[in-house]
């Protein structure tokens, strides 16, 4: 541990040197890699509501201990606390500049007081065009849950569909909500899903729809996916209706690989999936636009009742941050953190209450810090 | 592609008109007044509409790119490229597609082509076509034709410090890539008499010529030379020459002249500095580019770019597989690395391409670390390692 604290860089450089040697079967005379000047990566940070700030604090502790060269640009951003919240254009311009963001969950009030139909989350997504939400639902070693061996990826279109924020009451007592599906965005999310599958060596993409009822809207989405699938002859393509999908998910979730869904179904399946593998505290997610990525927990719960109680599970947030590091070309740090998380969970000695343990957030964070080991030494 | 740069200024207006459905997509572009990368120009402003546009493979700032390692030294060179990208933090994810050189089946090839269509950009080594049976098309040619990569650009420049026959060479060779002698129309009408057709079309000649002049304009080049053999092939090469002369009139600021291919080869080896940008048909292109590569130091140094209306492929400049030196750790990795630099440029990742090209320049010109083909003693991995060293020392962490 002390060793890591003192010279993390040198260790990592050595590690990478050995990796390189092995990969390109080099001659014994290995050139010495001079320690790299730490040019630090900047990252926007939105702690979010509820336990968000506590989880973010635990991420920062882990980063500090691992010597991760990341600088955060924190913004308080909240819908329930509008007076303190940073203006949205400041936040978006920071994310556009940094290209990566770590975000907690934003609470959204059930009723709109101002008549505004778009939530802050939706505004942020639309502003940055974060069209693809990816949630990797994966059974973690050592976390007891109903199913084992679950490993599926839910990819959700999150800029249109039911979340169009177009609702009106033409006649008193009759409210209409418009669900918008466009070919351009359906093509885009379908291609995203198949490209994700290709990149991550997945075998199958399942489209979740309800085209038997919404023949035009979901029909268009389904058609886009079908057409895109023709470009990927090596990936199996399958369709399933959303109601059947939810039943299959709780019954035999192992059958799914990559799933691509319109907005609302995706939201439901994300949460369902999170429930299968251990709850909102352990599932990481990310939202992609063409140019930037916002890493956020997969299931959207603020856990407001636990604020200040030091009981929340930081696993999801820490995994998000590890994914962020991998995305920002700091893969060695990311893997190091991921390995530590799975070791702590597998050992099972330190667990938060949601996983049946007795430890608090802080103890769990320290356990992760204690298990940080640089790779391949 | 470069032909479209002229209308770059009116792009914002065009994007505006794209309609409300896509306004979200365009607004981001309009808001950031950054100059567009070649990749963006190619995909947002196509001259020819694709039957159905395929969304761009760019997610969270990372591009997906097809990688075709090909045969011979290809796989090892690709490994070096990936290592270098890892250390330079280039935001590119490769989709590796291997094509089995032994089989006559075209499944792999079709898959590779589909993959390039999806990603829009590829980097490739030379793909072997072992079969000599007439039914089997050369795979390199098949890829070019299928994707309509009508132009090949080879920037031949000397590296100071690299021993070569001629120094300070800086020539751009632009070659028609899909027709001419490579039309692959051959037949034996009468026993013992074989005819091979050379096809030159006005539309393709025009595309190439316009590309060349736009390229010259964009890169501040002064002169374009059309290479031909119109004194013998009066109609086919005549058409090519005539088209380029017509296009030249639209660019009065760029000097245009012509030269016959045989004379051109002689001039190249005796006085290469008179050339600036050269355009030519397919077969002459392959000959001339090999001549110039020989002048500046062999096959291992230069990289070529193939452009079509929608796709771009980057590869080492001379198309040799180098099967004889595969696995011996002596192949010169510079050509493939510089192809990868071209690719990063095309995608708009200028910072990364600069970091890598600076490192390459330092290794080649200052350290004079050369492989045996340039008379040096270094191994491929020595050079790659040194380049990575320089990248790591660079003061920017760009991912």
Contacts between the chains, C-beta under 8 A, distances in Angstrom:
chain1	res1	chain2	res2	distance
A	13	B	392	7.9
A	16	B	87	7.9
A	20	B	83	6.3
A	20	B	385	7.5
A	20	B	388	7.2
A	23	B	79	6.9
A	23	B	83	6.6
A	24	B	76	7.8
A	24	B	79	5.9
A	24	B	80	6.8
A	24	B	83	6.4
A	24	B	381	5.4
A	24	B	384	6.8
A	25	B	329	7.8
A	25	B	381	7.7
A	26	B	381	4.5
A	26	B	385	6.8
A	27	B	329	7.7
A	27	B	379	6.3
A	27	B	381	6.6
A	27	B	382	7.6
A	30	B	385	7.6
A	31	B	382	7.5
A	31	B	385	4.4
A	31	B	386	6.5
A	31	B	389	5.9
A	33	B	388	7.5
A	33	B	389	6.3
A	33	B	392	6.0
A	34	B	389	6.8
A	34	B	392	6.6
A	34	B	393	5.9
A	36	B	392	4.9
A	36	B	393	7.7
A	37	B	393	7.4
A	37	B	395	5.8
A	38	B	397	7.7
A	39	B	395	6.5
A	39	B	396	5.8
A	39	B	397	3.2
A	40	B	397	6.9
A	41	B	397	6.4
A	41	B	399	6.6
A	69	B	397	7.5
A	96	B	32	7.6
A	99	B	60	7.4
A	99	B	61	4.9
A	100	B	60	7.9
A	126	B	24	6.9
A	129	B	24	5.6
A	129	B	25	6.9
A	129	B	28	6.4
A	132	B	59	7.2
A	159	B	24	7.4
A	182	B	21	5.6
A	184	B	21	6.2
A	184	B	22	6.0
A	184	B	25	7.8
A	184	B	55	7.9
A	187	B	54	7.7
A	187	B	55	5.5
A	188	B	55	4.3
A	191	B	54	6.8
A	191	B	55	4.6
A	191	B	57	7.2
A	191	B	118	7.3
A	192	B	55	7.7
A	192	B	59	6.4
A	195	B	57	5.5
A	195	B	59	7.0
A	195	B	64	5.7
A	195	B	118	7.2
A	196	B	59	7.8
A	198	B	64	7.8
A	198	B	95	5.7
A	199	B	64	6.6
A	199	B	93	5.5
A	199	B	95	6.9
A	227	B	52	7.6
A	231	B	54	7.2
A	231	B	114	5.5
A	231	B	117	6.9
A	231	B	118	5.3
A	232	B	114	7.8
A	232	B	118	7.7
A	233	B	111	6.4
A	233	B	114	7.0
A	234	B	111	6.9
A	286	B	60	7.7
A	288	B	59	4.9
A	288	B	60	4.5
A	289	B	60	7.0
A	290	B	56	7.0
A	290	B	58	4.7
A	290	B	59	6.8
A	290	B	60	7.8
A	290	B	61	7.7
A	291	B	28	7.6
A	291	B	58	7.4
A	291	B	60	7.2
A	291	B	61	5.0
A	292	B	60	6.1
A	292	B	61	6.1
A	293	B	59	7.9
A	293	B	60	3.6
A	293	B	61	7.3
A	327	B	60	6.5
A	327	B	62	7.5
A	328	B	399	5.0
A	329	B	86	7.7
A	329	B	89	3.8
A	329	B	91	7.5
A	329	B	399	3.8
A	330	B	399	7.9
